[in-house]
Structures are given as structure tokens and as C-alpha cells.
Amino acid sequence: AAQTFATAKMNTKKDGTLGTPRVPLPIATKSRDHTVDKKTVFIMKKLILPLRNRVKQLEYPFKLMLTQKIEATQNRFTSWRHENDLFFSIITWVLVATVAYTLLNWFWGDRGIFSGWSLEENTSTPLERIKVSLTILGGTGGIGYLVIKFRERSALERSEADEKLVRAVQQLGDASPQVRIAGVYALADVADTYEGPYHQRVVDILCGYLRTDRLLKDTNGETRYATNKDGFLNYDHPLSSDGPVESAILSIIASHLRPPQTTSKNKRNKTDLGPWSSYRIDLHNAILTEQIYFVNCHFKQLDLRRATLFDRVIFSGSHFFEAASFESSIFKQVVDFGQAHFDFHSSFQGAEFKKDALFDNAEFNSTSNFSEVTFAGNSIFYGTIFSSICEFSDSTFIQDTCFKEAEFNLAYFRKCTFRQSADFTPNKIETLKRTWVLDSDGSLLDGNLEPTFFEADFNIKLRGAGKIIFPEYRRPSASRAGPSKVDGLPEGARWVDFETSEYHSLPQEQQGEGSPNEEDQPDEIPPTDNLPQDEGGEEDGDE
């Protein structure tokens, strides 16, 4: 650029116009220095990149080794401290007494913070100094004596608690149901009296007892079931002689999971917990024949995976502060989670509800998983709020389904089966910013742009009967265009004839017969047997 400017300046005439160039302009070529710089950068990259990668490879082992060293040091210190626990207790209380003495003399004295540790030079005598020294030594010794006596008393209480705990466990293993019930209440008394670590210990013992197989067996080791009036076995009613004990355990656990009665129900919050609400309730693989009545209980963690529950299950008004898992569980009777609150992840994946499942006015403040669930009875989610992702994919709704006035943030009903009525009437007063599943754009789509009801099946016998209800509106979409419903169903859903041996989806030509506008369609839909089968009319699938 400099050479070009100099050449142009030399060729400028006196009148300011440009003349014929006397010297041709230099041709732009790659300079040798530029080539050298590129080679240098290339060589530096070849050298630096392997070194940087090597540093990254060594970074994780170094951090792991450092963490292990710190943990080993902490474990050694903790072990040494436990071995010298009495010495540490005495030193701690001596320091506390010294600080308290210093502060009190500072408040009461007139010579600063060390008023209690100095004597007036004019009035103090050797005898007074000796008295002060002996007083300090006596106070230190008295503190040590009190600490030792306190430790002895604590050890005696622990020994007494352990002895009562062992006796209660022995009662729980007795052959008599009355003795086992007495053992249950004795365990609860130990937890209430001595508290501390005995809470979780007693909870684990009671939950472990419920996880054992206590059903009656025949001579072949098979479970015995009650007999119906017609003489057939009732597989929903297994025989058990441990029902009263089981009922007592469930009642005690529920009473210790409720907040104190002095607290108003409307003013309860996370801090208003029951005595056992801070501990994990582990009932996985349990087989329970008695009713579970956990109304208004507060749970930290609840594990009911792969459990079989033969009687009613009631969790209405309960609060789950951490994870709650009901995966692959079987609920033989009615289940009630009305007005329950789930603050953390909850999972019902693979569960089976043999009777009605009630989740009306429940709140799911975190992710909820209802995928692969079988709802054999009515499923009620009236007014339920799903503040985060809720997954219902691959679930089956055999009876009526009600999501009326439910609010969704991010919902998935892909490949679901609705054999009877389904009511998705939205709430007129919306709490969430984004509340309806028919918004088939934005955050309600995954990476494949599949709608919320992708390949969801609905009973064609109910088409036009007013039992499949979806909202008539759809919010404006900047990314996608199209009707909110096709033949009365949301985008991606389809009508299915469930009465065939192997039900199949109707062809796309038959789903859009008539006007695509829902208002132009007739109220009465002819029976499915009279529907035309591919008569060569227009196809709506390509619109």
C-alpha cells in the first residue's frame, strides 16, 4: 500500500491530474516473512497442542489424587479425634469457660477486656495471686469433672437405649402378633425418647420389616389367596396373618411424618416437619395388604419402587420435598394423590393402576415421569399443575381420562392410548406463562419437531360424541403454521378402531373428510362401518 501511494504521488502532474505511470505498480505477492510466520505458527501449534492435551489428561488424575489425599487426611484426623474424644471435650469446655469469664469481667470491670486477668499492683499481695491461681485451677478441674460425668451419663443412656432397642427387635420377631405389635410401639418409644441416631435406625428397622415376605404359604411354598363366593381364587386378596402388625407400623410411620398439630395447615411449610420427615422411607419391593393412609404427611425421600399394594393408597395433601419414586409399582385399589405437592423429581414409570387414580389439584414443581403407565381405572388430573417437564409417553388410559383445567409447561403424550373419553379443557385463568400442550412449536417440540400428541391413539367410536375434548384455540406460531386440530384431534394424533383383532390407524384420507375447519364439520358422525374406504377422493394429508 505504501509503495502504491508513493508511485501515485510521483506520477501526479502539477495541475493535480494523474499522468501515465512511469514505473509499473508492484504485483502483490506473498512475502517471505509472512510465509515464515505461518510456518512458525504451524510449528508452535504442533508443539503446543499435544502439550495442552497432555496437561488436560493429567488434570483429572491430579485432582483425583489430591482429593484422595485430602479425604485420607480427614479420615485420619477424625479417627484420632474419636480416640481422644474425652480430651477434646475437656479442652473445648475449658476454652468456653475462659471466654465466658473474660467477657463477663470485661462488661463488669473498668480496665478493659483483661480486667479479670490482672491485679492492681498497689493492693495485690502474693497470697491474692495464689488464691486467683488456685481458683482458676479449681475451675478447670471442675469443668473436666463435669464433662467426664456428662460423658458417663450419655454412655449409660446409650447403653440403656441399645438394650431397649434389642428387646424391641426381639419382640418384633416373635411368633405372636400381640407381641410383635408391642415391639413396634417399643421401637417408636425408643426413637421418641432418645432421638438422635435412633430415629433413622428405628425407621430402617420398621421399613425393613415391611419389606419382608409375610404372606401365608401353602405346602408348595405358593402364596395363598382368599376364595370368592363362586369358588374361584381372588388374586387381589392374598392371605396374611400379619395384617394388624403391618397396620400398626404404617400408622406409626404416618403419625411421625405429620407436622405438629399446633401448626395450622394453611401455615405449614418446609420447616414444619414431623419427627421422621427428615429421614428416608424405603419400602421398595414391599408387599402390603393393609391400607396406606399417609394424609398430610411430609416426606424427605420416599422409595416405593416395585411395590405391590393390595389396599387403598392415600397420599392426599402430602408434601414430597425430595425424590419420590413409585416406578413399576402395582396399585390394586384406588390411589389418591389429591392436592399433593412434589417439589423434586417424581417418577411413576411403568406403574399399574388397577383402579381409579386421583391426582386432582396436585402440584408437580419439578420433572414428573408417567411414561409406560397403565391406568386401568379412571385417571383424574383435574386442575393439576405441571410446572416442569411431564412425560406421559407410551402410557395407556383404559377408562375415562380427565385433564380438565390442568396446566402444563412442557408435556409429552407421544404414543399414548386413550380407549375412552379424554377431557383436556384448559383452565380459563392460567398460572403458568406457557400452559397448553397444543402449542406445537417452541419449547413444546423436541429436536425432531414432533408434536406433543405424536402417534397418540384415540377411540374412533367416540369421534363426534363430545367425549374427546381439546381446546379450540391455538396461540400464534412464528415457526409453524397449520390448524390446531385435525378432525377433532391435536396435531400428530390419530383415530383408531380398538375393536379389531389388531387395531390399526385409519388412512390419512379418511381423517380429513369434509372441511378442515372444525366449525364446518357436521355434529353427527356416521358409524365407522359406513365410512368410505379409499374411493379416490382428494387427499388431505398433503395440504
C-alpha positions as CSV (number, residue, x, y, z in Angstrom):
1,A,0.0,0.0,0.0
2,A,2.9,2.4,0.8
3,Q,4.6,1.6,-2.5
4,T,1.4,2.2,-4.4
5,F,0.8,5.5,-2.7
6,A,4.4,6.6,-3.4
7,T,4.1,5.7,-7.1
8,A,0.8,7.5,-7.5
9,K,2.4,10.6,-5.8
10,M,5.4,10.5,-8.2
11,N,3.1,10.3,-11.3
12,T,0.9,13.3,-10.2
13,K,1.2,16.3,-12.5
14,K,1.5,19.9,-11.4
15,D,-2.2,20.5,-12.2
16,G,-3.1,17.7,-9.8
17,T,-4.2,15.2,-12.5
18,L,-2.7,11.8,-12.9
19,G,-0.4,11.1,-15.8
20,T,0.9,7.9,-17.3
21,P,2.7,5.8,-14.6
22,R,6.4,5.9,-15.2
23,V,7.0,2.8,-13.1
24,P,4.6,-0.1,-13.1
25,L,2.8,-0.8,-9.8
26,P,4.3,-3.7,-7.8
27,I,2.5,-7.0,-8.2
28,A,1.0,-8.3,-4.9
29,T,3.0,-11.4,-3.8
30,K,3.3,-13.4,-0.6
31,S,6.2,-12.1,1.4
32,R,8.8,-14.4,2.7
33,D,8.3,-13.1,6.2
34,H,4.6,-13.9,6.0
35,T,5.5,-17.5,4.9
36,V,7.9,-17.8,7.8
37,D,5.3,-16.6,10.2
38,K,2.8,-19.2,9.0
39,K,5.4,-21.9,9.4
40,T,6.2,-20.7,12.9
41,V,2.6,-20.7,13.9
42,F,2.1,-24.1,12.4
43,I,5.2,-25.5,14.3
44,M,4.1,-23.8,17.5
45,K,0.6,-25.4,17.2
46,K,2.2,-28.8,16.6
47,L,4.2,-28.4,19.8
48,I,1.7,-26.6,22.0
49,L,-1.4,-28.7,21.2
50,P,0.0,-32.0,22.3
51,L,1.3,-30.3,25.4
52,R,-2.1,-28.8,26.2
53,N,-3.8,-32.2,25.6
54,R,-1.3,-33.8,27.9
55,V,-2.0,-31.3,30.6
56,K,-5.7,-31.9,30.3
57,Q,-5.1,-35.7,30.5
58,L,-3.1,-35.2,33.7
59,E,-5.5,-32.7,35.2
60,Y,-8.2,-35.2,36.2
61,P,-5.7,-37.8,37.8
62,F,-4.1,-35.0,39.7
63,K,-7.4,-33.7,41.0
64,L,-8.4,-37.2,41.9
65,M,-5.1,-37.9,43.7
66,L,-5.4,-34.6,45.6
67,T,-9.0,-35.3,46.6
68,Q,-8.0,-38.8,47.9
69,K,-5.1,-37.3,49.9
70,I,-7.4,-34.7,51.5
71,E,-10.0,-37.4,52.3
72,A,-7.4,-39.7,53.8
73,T,-6.1,-36.9,56.0
74,Q,-9.6,-36.0,57.1
75,N,-10.3,-39.7,57.9
76,R,-7.1,-40.0,59.9
77,F,-7.9,-36.8,61.9
78,T,-11.4,-38.0,62.5
79,S,-10.2,-41.3,63.8
80,W,-7.6,-39.7,66.0
81,R,-10.2,-37.3,67.3
82,H,-12.7,-40.1,68.2
83,E,-9.9,-41.9,70.1
84,N,-9.3,-38.8,72.1
85,D,-12.8,-37.6,72.3
86,L,-12.8,-37.0,76.0
87,F,-9.7,-34.9,75.9
88,F,-11.2,-32.7,73.1
89,S,-14.4,-32.3,75.1
90,I,-12.5,-31.1,78.2
91,I,-10.3,-28.7,76.2
92,T,-13.5,-27.3,74.4
93,W,-15.3,-26.7,77.7
94,V,-12.2,-25.1,79.3
95,L,-12.0,-22.7,76.3
96,V,-15.7,-21.9,76.5
97,A,-15.4,-21.2,80.3
98,T,-12.3,-19.0,79.7
99,V,-14.0,-16.9,77.1
100,A,-17.2,-16.5,79.2
101,Y,-15.1,-15.4,82.2
102,T,-13.2,-12.9,80.1
103,L,-16.3,-11.4,78.6
104,L,-18.1,-11.1,81.9
105,N,-15.2,-9.3,83.6
106,W,-14.9,-7.1,80.5
107,F,-18.6,-6.0,81.0
108,W,-18.3,-5.6,84.7
109,G,-14.7,-4.3,85.1
110,D,-13.2,-0.9,84.3
111,R,-9.8,-1.9,83.0
112,G,-10.6,-3.3,79.5
113,I,-11.1,-6.8,78.2
114,F,-8.5,-8.3,80.5
115,S,-10.0,-6.9,83.7
116,G,-10.4,-10.4,85.2
117,W,-6.8,-11.5,84.4
118,S,-4.9,-8.6,86.1
119,L,-4.4,-7.5,89.7
120,E,-3.8,-4.0,91.0
121,E,-0.1,-3.5,91.7
122,N,-0.7,-1.4,94.8
123,T,-3.2,-3.7,96.5
124,S,-2.3,-7.2,95.2
125,T,-0.3,-9.5,97.5
126,P,1.4,-12.9,96.9
127,L,-1.5,-14.5,98.8
128,E,-4.1,-13.0,96.5
129,R,-2.2,-14.2,93.4
130,I,-2.1,-17.7,94.9
131,K,-5.8,-17.5,95.5
132,V,-6.5,-16.5,92.0
133,S,-4.3,-19.2,90.6
134,L,-5.9,-21.9,92.7
135,T,-9.4,-20.6,91.7
136,I,-8.5,-21.0,88.0
137,L,-7.1,-24.4,88.5
138,G,-10.1,-25.5,90.6
139,G,-12.5,-24.2,87.9
140,T,-10.6,-26.1,85.2
141,G,-10.7,-29.3,87.2
142,G,-14.4,-28.8,88.0
143,I,-15.1,-28.4,84.2
144,G,-13.2,-31.6,83.5
145,Y,-15.1,-33.5,86.2
146,L,-18.5,-32.3,84.9
147,V,-17.5,-33.2,81.3
148,I,-16.5,-36.7,82.5
149,K,-19.7,-37.2,84.4
150,F,-21.7,-36.0,81.4
151,R,-20.0,-38.5,79.2
152,E,-20.6,-41.2,81.6
153,R,-24.3,-40.3,81.8
154,S,-24.5,-40.2,78.0
155,A,-22.8,-43.6,77.7
156,L,-25.2,-45.0,80.2
157,E,-28.2,-43.6,78.3
158,R,-26.9,-45.1,75.0
159,S,-26.4,-48.4,76.7
160,E,-29.9,-48.3,78.0
161,A,-31.3,-47.3,74.6
162,D,-29.4,-50.1,72.8
163,E,-30.7,-52.6,75.3
164,K,-34.3,-51.4,74.8
165,L,-33.8,-51.5,71.1
166,V,-32.6,-55.1,71.1
167,R,-35.5,-56.2,73.2
168,A,-38.0,-54.4,70.9
169,V,-36.4,-56.1,67.9
170,Q,-36.7,-59.5,69.6
171,Q,-40.4,-58.8,70.2
172,L,-40.8,-57.9,66.6
173,G,-39.6,-61.3,65.6
174,D,-41.9,-63.2,68.0
175,A,-44.5,-65.6,66.7
176,S,-47.4,-63.9,68.5
177,P,-49.0,-60.9,66.7
178,Q,-49.7,-59.3,70.0
179,V,-46.0,-59.4,71.0
180,R,-45.0,-58.1,67.6
181,I,-47.3,-55.1,68.0
182,A,-45.8,-54.4,71.4
183,G,-42.4,-54.5,69.8
184,V,-43.5,-51.9,67.2
185,Y,-44.6,-49.5,69.8
186,A,-41.5,-50.2,71.9
187,L,-39.3,-49.2,68.9
188,A,-41.3,-46.0,68.4
189,D,-40.8,-45.2,72.1
190,V,-37.0,-45.7,71.8
191,A,-36.9,-43.2,68.9
192,D,-39.1,-40.7,70.7
193,T,-37.1,-40.9,74.0
194,Y,-33.5,-40.9,72.8
195,E,-33.9,-39.2,69.4
196,G,-30.6,-38.5,67.5
197,P,-29.4,-41.5,65.5
198,Y,-32.2,-43.7,66.9
199,H,-34.7,-42.0,64.6
200,Q,-33.2,-43.3,61.4
201,R,-32.3,-46.7,63.0
202,V,-35.9,-47.3,64.1
203,V,-37.3,-46.1,60.7
204,D,-34.9,-48.6,58.9
205,I,-36.0,-51.4,61.2
206,L,-39.7,-50.8,60.6
207,C,-39.3,-50.4,56.8
208,G,-37.1,-53.5,56.6
209,Y,-39.8,-55.5,58.4
210,L,-42.4,-54.3,55.9
211,R,-40.1,-55.4,53.0
212,T,-40.1,-59.0,54.2
213,D,-42.4,-61.6,52.7
214,R,-45.1,-62.1,55.4
215,L,-47.9,-63.7,53.3
216,L,-49.2,-67.2,54.1
217,K,-47.9,-70.0,52.0
218,D,-49.2,-73.5,51.1
219,T,-47.3,-76.7,51.3
220,N,-45.7,-76.0,47.9
221,G,-44.5,-72.6,49.1
222,E,-47.0,-70.7,46.9
223,T,-48.9,-67.7,48.2
224,R,-52.4,-68.4,49.5
225,Y,-55.4,-66.3,48.3
226,A,-58.9,-65.7,49.5
227,T,-61.7,-67.5,47.7
228,N,-64.7,-65.8,46.1
229,K,-68.3,-66.9,46.5
230,D,-68.1,-68.6,43.2
231,G,-65.2,-70.8,44.4
232,F,-62.5,-69.1,42.4
233,L,-59.4,-67.6,43.9
234,N,-59.3,-63.8,44.4
235,Y,-55.8,-62.9,43.4
236,D,-56.3,-59.3,44.6
237,H,-56.7,-60.6,48.2
238,P,-53.7,-62.6,49.4
239,L,-54.0,-64.2,52.9
240,S,-51.8,-62.8,55.7
241,S,-51.7,-63.2,59.4
242,D,-49.6,-60.2,59.9
243,G,-52.2,-57.5,59.0
244,P,-52.5,-56.0,62.5
245,V,-48.8,-55.6,62.8
246,E,-48.4,-54.1,59.4
247,S,-51.3,-51.7,60.1
248,A,-49.6,-50.6,63.3
249,I,-46.3,-49.9,61.6
250,L,-47.9,-47.9,58.8
251,S,-49.9,-45.9,61.4
252,I,-46.8,-45.1,63.5
253,I,-44.8,-44.1,60.4
254,A,-47.7,-41.8,59.2
255,S,-48.1,-40.2,62.6
256,H,-44.4,-39.4,62.8
257,L,-44.4,-37.9,59.3
258,R,-47.1,-35.3,60.1
259,P,-46.2,-31.8,61.4
260,P,-47.2,-30.9,65.0
261,Q,-51.0,-30.4,65.5
262,T,-50.3,-27.0,66.9
263,T,-49.3,-25.8,63.4
264,S,-52.1,-24.5,61.2
265,K,-52.5,-26.5,58.0
266,N,-52.5,-23.3,55.9
267,K,-49.3,-22.0,57.6
268,R,-47.3,-25.2,57.2
269,N,-44.1,-25.0,55.1
270,K,-41.0,-27.0,54.6
271,T,-39.7,-26.2,58.1
272,D,-42.9,-27.7,59.7
273,L,-41.8,-31.3,59.6
274,G,-42.7,-34.4,61.5
275,P,-40.2,-36.2,63.8
276,W,-39.3,-38.6,61.0
277,S,-39.8,-36.3,58.0
278,S,-36.1,-35.8,57.6
279,Y,-35.4,-39.5,57.1
280,R,-35.7,-41.7,54.1
281,I,-38.7,-44.1,53.9
282,D,-37.5,-47.1,52.0
283,L,-40.3,-49.5,51.0
284,H,-39.0,-50.8,47.7
285,N,-40.2,-54.4,46.8
286,A,-42.7,-54.3,49.7
287,I,-45.9,-56.3,49.5
288,L,-48.5,-54.5,51.7
289,T,-52.0,-55.8,52.3
290,E,-53.3,-53.1,54.6
291,Q,-54.5,-49.6,53.7
292,I,-51.8,-46.9,53.4
293,Y,-53.1,-43.7,54.9
294,F,-50.4,-41.1,54.6
295,V,-52.7,-38.0,54.6
296,N,-50.9,-34.6,55.1
297,C,-47.5,-36.3,55.6
298,H,-44.2,-34.6,54.9
299,F,-41.6,-36.8,53.2
300,K,-37.9,-36.1,52.5
301,Q,-37.4,-39.2,50.3
302,L,-39.9,-42.0,49.6
303,D,-38.9,-45.2,47.7
304,L,-41.9,-47.4,46.7
305,R,-40.3,-48.9,43.6
306,R,-41.6,-52.3,42.5
307,A,-44.0,-52.4,45.5
308,T,-47.4,-54.3,45.4
309,L,-50.1,-52.6,47.3
310,F,-53.4,-54.6,47.7
311,D,-55.4,-52.0,49.6
312,R,-56.2,-48.3,49.1
313,V,-53.3,-45.9,49.0
314,I,-54.0,-42.3,50.2
315,F,-51.3,-39.6,49.9
316,S,-53.7,-36.6,49.7
317,G,-52.3,-33.4,50.9
318,S,-48.8,-34.8,51.4
319,H,-45.6,-32.9,50.6
320,F,-42.6,-34.5,49.0
321,F,-39.5,-32.3,49.4
322,E,-37.1,-34.6,47.6
323,A,-37.3,-37.5,45.2
324,A,-40.4,-39.8,45.3
325,S,-40.2,-43.0,43.3
326,F,-43.2,-45.3,42.5
327,E,-41.6,-47.0,39.5
328,S,-43.0,-50.4,38.4
329,S,-45.4,-50.5,41.4
330,I,-48.8,-52.2,41.3
331,F,-51.7,-50.4,42.9
332,K,-54.6,-52.9,43.2
333,Q,-57.2,-50.4,44.7
334,V,-58.0,-46.7,44.4
335,V,-55.0,-44.4,44.7
336,D,-55.4,-40.8,45.9
337,F,-52.7,-38.1,45.5
338,G,-55.2,-35.2,45.5
339,Q,-53.6,-31.9,46.5
340,A,-50.2,-33.5,46.9
341,H,-47.1,-31.4,46.3
342,F,-43.9,-32.7,44.6
343,D,-41.0,-30.3,45.0
344,F,-38.5,-32.6,43.4
345,H,-38.4,-35.3,40.8
346,S,-41.2,-37.8,40.9
347,S,-41.4,-41.0,38.9
348,F,-44.3,-43.4,38.3
349,Q,-42.7,-45.0,35.2
350,G,-44.0,-48.5,34.5
351,A,-46.6,-48.4,37.3
352,E,-50.0,-50.1,37.1
353,F,-53.2,-48.5,38.5
354,K,-55.8,-51.3,38.6
355,K,-58.5,-48.9,39.9
356,D,-59.0,-45.2,39.8
357,A,-56.0,-42.9,40.1
358,L,-56.8,-39.5,41.6
359,F,-54.3,-36.6,41.1
360,D,-56.7,-33.8,41.2
361,N,-55.2,-30.4,42.2
362,A,-51.8,-31.9,42.7
363,E,-48.7,-29.8,42.0
364,F,-45.6,-31.1,40.3
365,N,-42.9,-28.4,40.7
366,S,-40.2,-30.4,39.1
367,T,-40.0,-33.1,36.5
368,S,-42.6,-35.9,36.6
369,N,-42.4,-39.2,34.8
370,F,-45.6,-41.1,34.0
371,S,-44.3,-42.9,30.9
372,E,-45.3,-46.5,30.2
373,V,-48.0,-46.3,32.9
374,T,-51.2,-48.4,32.7
375,F,-54.3,-46.6,34.0
376,A,-56.9,-49.4,34.2
377,G,-59.5,-47.3,36.0
378,N,-60.4,-43.6,35.7
379,S,-57.5,-41.2,35.8
380,I,-58.3,-37.8,37.2
381,F,-55.8,-34.9,36.8
382,Y,-58.4,-32.2,37.3
383,G,-56.6,-28.8,38.0
384,T,-53.2,-30.4,38.3
385,I,-50.3,-28.1,37.7
386,F,-47.1,-29.4,35.9
387,S,-44.6,-26.6,36.4
388,S,-41.8,-28.6,34.6
389,I,-41.5,-31.4,32.2
390,C,-44.2,-34.1,32.5
391,E,-43.7,-37.3,30.5
392,F,-46.8,-39.5,29.7
393,S,-45.4,-41.2,26.6
394,D,-46.3,-44.8,25.9
395,S,-48.9,-44.8,28.6
396,T,-52.3,-46.5,28.3
397,F,-55.6,-44.9,29.6
398,I,-58.2,-47.7,29.5
399,Q,-61.1,-45.8,31.2
400,D,-62.1,-42.1,31.2
401,T,-59.3,-39.6,31.4
402,C,-59.7,-36.1,32.8
403,F,-57.1,-33.4,32.4
404,K,-59.7,-30.6,32.7
405,E,-58.2,-27.2,33.8
406,A,-54.7,-28.9,34.1
407,E,-51.8,-26.6,33.4
408,F,-48.7,-27.8,31.5
409,N,-45.3,-26.2,31.0
410,L,-43.7,-28.9,28.9
411,A,-45.8,-32.1,28.2
412,Y,-45.4,-35.2,26.2
413,F,-48.2,-37.6,25.3
414,R,-46.5,-39.4,22.5
415,K,-47.7,-42.8,21.5
416,C,-50.3,-42.8,24.3
417,T,-53.5,-44.8,24.0
418,F,-56.8,-43.3,25.1
419,R,-59.5,-46.0,24.9
420,Q,-62.3,-44.0,26.4
421,S,-63.1,-40.3,26.9
422,A,-60.4,-37.7,27.3
423,D,-61.1,-34.2,28.5
424,F,-58.3,-31.6,28.0
425,T,-60.4,-28.5,28.6
426,P,-57.9,-25.7,29.5
427,N,-58.1,-23.5,32.5
428,K,-59.5,-20.0,31.9
429,I,-57.2,-18.5,34.4
430,E,-53.7,-19.6,33.5
431,T,-51.0,-19.6,36.2
432,L,-48.1,-20.6,34.0
433,K,-46.7,-18.5,31.2
434,R,-46.8,-21.4,28.8
435,T,-49.7,-23.6,29.7
436,W,-51.1,-25.7,26.8
437,V,-49.9,-28.8,25.1
438,L,-51.4,-27.8,21.7
439,D,-48.8,-25.0,21.3
440,S,-47.0,-27.2,18.9
441,D,-43.9,-25.0,18.5
442,G,-41.2,-23.6,20.6
443,S,-40.3,-25.5,23.8
444,L,-43.1,-28.0,23.3
445,L,-41.2,-29.6,20.5
446,D,-38.2,-31.8,20.7
447,G,-35.3,-31.9,18.2
448,N,-37.3,-33.8,15.7
449,L,-40.2,-31.3,15.8
450,E,-42.6,-33.9,16.9
451,P,-45.9,-32.6,18.3
452,T,-47.0,-33.3,21.9
453,F,-49.5,-36.0,20.8
454,F,-47.3,-37.6,18.2
455,E,-48.9,-41.0,17.2
456,A,-51.3,-40.9,20.2
457,D,-54.3,-43.2,19.6
458,F,-58.0,-42.2,20.3
459,N,-61.1,-44.4,20.1
460,I,-62.8,-43.7,16.8
461,K,-66.2,-44.9,18.3
462,L,-66.1,-41.6,20.3
463,R,-65.5,-39.3,17.4
464,G,-68.2,-36.6,17.4
465,A,-69.7,-37.9,20.6
466,G,-68.3,-34.9,22.6
467,K,-66.1,-37.2,24.8
468,I,-62.8,-36.2,23.2
469,I,-62.4,-32.6,24.2
470,F,-59.5,-30.4,23.2
471,P,-59.3,-26.6,23.2
472,E,-60.5,-24.8,20.1
473,Y,-57.7,-22.2,20.0
474,R,-54.0,-22.2,19.3
475,R,-51.6,-19.5,20.0
476,P,-49.9,-17.7,17.1
477,S,-46.8,-19.5,15.8
478,A,-44.0,-17.8,14.1
479,S,-42.2,-21.0,13.1
480,R,-45.0,-23.3,12.1
481,A,-48.4,-22.9,10.5
482,G,-51.4,-25.2,10.3
483,P,-54.6,-26.0,12.1
484,S,-54.5,-26.7,15.9
485,K,-56.7,-29.8,15.4
486,V,-57.3,-32.2,12.5
487,D,-60.7,-33.9,12.6
488,G,-61.1,-33.1,16.3
489,L,-57.6,-34.3,17.4
490,P,-54.4,-32.4,18.1
491,E,-51.6,-32.4,15.6
492,G,-50.0,-35.8,15.3
493,A,-52.8,-37.8,17.0
494,R,-55.0,-40.3,15.1
495,W,-58.3,-42.2,15.3
496,V,-58.0,-45.9,15.9
497,D,-60.5,-48.8,15.9
498,F,-59.7,-50.7,19.0
499,E,-62.3,-53.5,18.4
500,T,-60.3,-55.1,15.6
501,S,-58.1,-58.0,16.4
502,E,-55.1,-55.9,15.7
503,Y,-56.2,-52.3,15.7
504,H,-54.8,-50.0,13.1
505,S,-54.8,-46.4,12.3
506,L,-57.3,-45.1,9.7
507,P,-55.8,-43.8,6.4
508,Q,-54.9,-40.2,6.4
509,E,-57.5,-39.7,3.6
510,Q,-60.3,-40.6,6.0
511,Q,-59.1,-38.4,8.8
512,G,-59.7,-35.2,6.9
513,E,-63.0,-35.8,5.1
514,G,-65.0,-32.7,4.7
515,S,-63.8,-29.2,5.5
516,P,-60.6,-28.9,7.6
517,N,-62.3,-26.2,9.6
518,E,-63.8,-27.8,12.7
519,E,-66.8,-25.4,12.6
520,D,-67.8,-26.6,9.1
521,Q,-68.0,-30.2,10.1
522,P,-71.3,-31.8,11.0
523,D,-72.1,-32.6,14.6
524,E,-73.2,-36.1,13.8
525,I,-70.5,-38.5,12.5
526,P,-71.8,-41.7,10.7
527,P,-70.8,-45.1,12.1
528,T,-67.4,-46.3,11.3
529,D,-68.8,-49.3,9.3
530,N,-70.3,-46.9,6.8
531,L,-67.2,-44.8,6.3
532,P,-66.0,-44.8,2.6
533,Q,-62.9,-46.8,2.0
534,D,-60.5,-45.2,-0.4
535,E,-62.9,-44.1,-3.1
536,G,-60.4,-42.0,-4.9
537,G,-61.4,-38.6,-3.4
538,E,-59.0,-35.8,-2.5
539,E,-56.3,-36.5,0.0
540,D,-55.9,-34.0,2.8
541,G,-52.6,-35.4,4.0
542,D,-50.6,-33.2,1.6
543,E,-52.2,-29.9,2.4
